[in-house]
Amino acid sequence: MEPILDIPARLERRRKALTVAELAEELNLSGKTIYEQVSKGHIPYYKIAGSIRFDPVRIAGWLRLQEAA
């Protein structure tokens, strides 16, 4: 049985960029909340052809910084 990983560690294991829906599920938040954080510049993201995506490694680092604050 695989041990339960903390969210940043679990995200770092992902190899593909996350969509808003995927990140919302990982963080147990609504998609609306993710979009609000993006619009306020509070969460690192990038756009591909107008779609918002999240680098799992950058998000893991960002979460660790949030925990430390």
Contacts in CASP RR format, 6 or more apart in sequence:
PFRMAT RR
TARGET T0000
AUTHOR 0000-0000-0000
METHOD contacts of the structure
MODEL  1
MEPILDIPARLERRRKALTVAELAEELNLSGKTIYEQVSKGHIPYYKIAG
SIRFDPVRIAGWLRLQEAA
5 13 0 8 1.000
7 26 0 8 1.000
7 27 0 8 1.000
7 60 0 8 1.000
7 63 0 8 1.000
8 59 0 8 1.000
8 60 0 8 1.000
8 61 0 8 1.000
8 63 0 8 1.000
8 64 0 8 1.000
9 60 0 8 1.000
10 26 0 8 1.000
11 18 0 8 1.000
11 26 0 8 1.000
11 56 0 8 1.000
11 57 0 8 1.000
11 59 0 8 1.000
11 60 0 8 1.000
11 63 0 8 1.000
12 56 0 8 1.000
12 57 0 8 1.000
12 60 0 8 1.000
13 56 0 8 1.000
14 56 0 8 1.000
15 56 0 8 1.000
16 56 0 8 1.000
17 48 0 8 1.000
17 53 0 8 1.000
17 54 0 8 1.000
17 55 0 8 1.000
17 56 0 8 1.000
18 26 0 8 1.000
18 53 0 8 1.000
18 54 0 8 1.000
18 55 0 8 1.000
18 56 0 8 1.000
18 59 0 8 1.000
19 51 0 8 1.000
19 52 0 8 1.000
19 53 0 8 1.000
19 54 0 8 1.000
20 31 0 8 1.000
20 34 0 8 1.000
20 35 0 8 1.000
20 38 0 8 1.000
20 52 0 8 1.000
20 54 0 8 1.000
21 31 0 8 1.000
23 29 0 8 1.000
23 34 0 8 1.000
23 54 0 8 1.000
23 59 0 8 1.000
24 30 0 8 1.000
24 31 0 8 1.000
24 33 0 8 1.000
24 34 0 8 1.000
27 34 0 8 1.000
34 43 0 8 1.000
35 52 0 8 1.000
37 43 0 8 1.000
38 45 0 8 1.000
38 52 0 8 1.000
43 54 0 8 1.000
43 59 0 8 1.000
43 62 0 8 1.000
44 54 0 8 1.000
44 55 0 8 1.000
44 58 0 8 1.000
44 59 0 8 1.000
44 62 0 8 1.000
45 52 0 8 1.000
45 53 0 8 1.000
45 54 0 8 1.000
46 52 0 8 1.000
46 53 0 8 1.000
46 54 0 8 1.000
46 55 0 8 1.000
47 53 0 8 1.000
END
